[in-house]
Amino acid sequence: MASNRFELILRWENAEPAHLPLLRQLAPDAIVSSKDVTGFKTLRPDSLGPVITDGLWPGIRRPASRAAREAEVASASAEPWVDSNGYLVAFHRALNPGHPVTLAYRADEKAGVKPDVEIPNATVELALVEASVAGGNFVLDLPVRYREQLLSNEPKAVGAWKNLAQTAAWLKANSSLFGHPALKSITALVEPGMQTREIANLLHRRGASPFLSNAADPLSSTHSSSAIVAAGLKQVPSDCYSLAEAGSILVIDQPPSVQATPLRQEADRKFFSHGKGTIVAYNRRIIDPSEFAMDVIDLITHKRRATRLWNAQSTIPLATSGERPGEALLHVINYGSGAREEIQAHIQGHFAKATLLCPDRPELNLKTARRGPSTEVFLPNLQRMATVRFSN
């Protein structure tokens, strides 16, 4: 279930009366500060309750040299690496259903940021977007240079601050769009620990839009997924084999615990027939979750993916159920600069209508086209994020 609760929390240590005009522009619901701030609810740093502090600061991880950066952008085959954290919300929601998830990593070395690296100001907005879209929250933390530039009225910093305020207000007004369950094209089982967390991370990063489920919870016999990913678990639950028998592809990294008919063997994995479905068993624990994620997408084939994007290497999609029966939502987050061309997007299912929703423009009706089992739309001029509501 989606959570409609949205609270904008800003970390602004030692707030002074002179800072109030800036803070009112953002209009936070609460401020984490060691001083009282007149007119705002003030939180002590230790009053947030359980929070997730080990995320990576989001954005594009670029090569050190200018030449390398230009090659990365210009090359047809180069792929920028994206640091993202939306999967953390889904991971912790799966393990602790019914509990809010708040990300509170800092713009410093603990978030993988070197002290001599200037963090783009717009990534603060990005951190809020990715947490909110996943159904969680982010405690806004400003990099040191950003805050210094903002207090000195530097134009680019002021512009980024206004964009942040606009996006925060839009996220709050549209919070009912976010936090819905992902479409169950790929279900990945998770448990506490880094093994399944990294698999969930790379499935998300690779655009597989996984539905995450607690491995300790039984999967219903009616659970419908093209693939059940049960790799990285201490033990594969027995109901996974039942779903494979019913027709799903079960992906594991240990020998099957049921009788299954061998089909073929590859260098790193074996294929088995089991009832109407298939078991793919890797010979060893997954050591490259990125390649593994691509393997899973290949196994279900592109036609059965929950969503797929073209011409959008710095974006991550998430396809979820909608607010009402028969609807679906496609969220696209752009971790790089604004898109220069239209982005082609598919979502699983057939829909007659599609509405584009963005913080930076009015609603726009998009033309839909049926493409096999999916519906196709084109997203124009994607900046930070877009949500497409599909209906009939």
Number of C-alpha atoms within 10 A of each C-alpha: 12 18 17 15 12 18 15 19 23 22 22 19 14 13 18 12 10 9 13 15 10 14 18 12 13 19 18 19 13 18 26 25 17 15 15 17 21 11 9 15 13 20 19 14 13 8 9 13 7 13 15 14 13 15 18 19 24 24 24 17 14 15 14 8 9 10 9 12 14 12 13 17 13 10 9 8 8 11 11 18 16 20 17 24 22 27 23 24 23 27 25 22 21 20 19 12 13 11 13 16 24 22 24 22 21 21 22 18 12 14 16 16 16 12 11 6 9 12 21 13 22 21 22 24 23 23 26 25 24 26 25 26 24 26 28 28 25 24 24 23 23 21 17 14 14 23 18 13 15 20 14 11 12 13 11 14 21 19 15 19 23 15 17 23 19 16 22 23 17 15 21 15 12 15 18 18 25 25 23 20 19 23 25 23 23 27 24 25 30 27 20 13 10 12 18 23 21 21 25 28 23 22 25 24 23 20 22 26 28 32 26 24 20 19 22 11 11 12 18 11 11 8 12 18 22 23 28 27 28 24 25 25 20 12 13 21 17 12 13 25 24 19 27 23 19 17 19 25 28 30 26 25 22 20 15 16 11 10 9 16 13 13 13 11 13 9 7 10 17 17 19 20 19 24 17 12 19 25 28 24 21 21 15 14 13 18 12 11 19 17 13 17 22 15 13 20 20 13 16 17 11 12 17 22 26 27 26 23 20 12 13 19 16 18 23 24 26 26 30 27 23 23 16 8 8 13 17 24 24 27 22 25 22 24 27 20 14 13 18 11 13 15 17 15 21 24 29 23 19 20 20 12 18 24 18 21 19 20 20 15 8 8 12 13 12 18 13 18 16 14 14 12 13 20 21 23 23 18 19 16 13 21 18 23 23 21 23 26 23 25 17 9
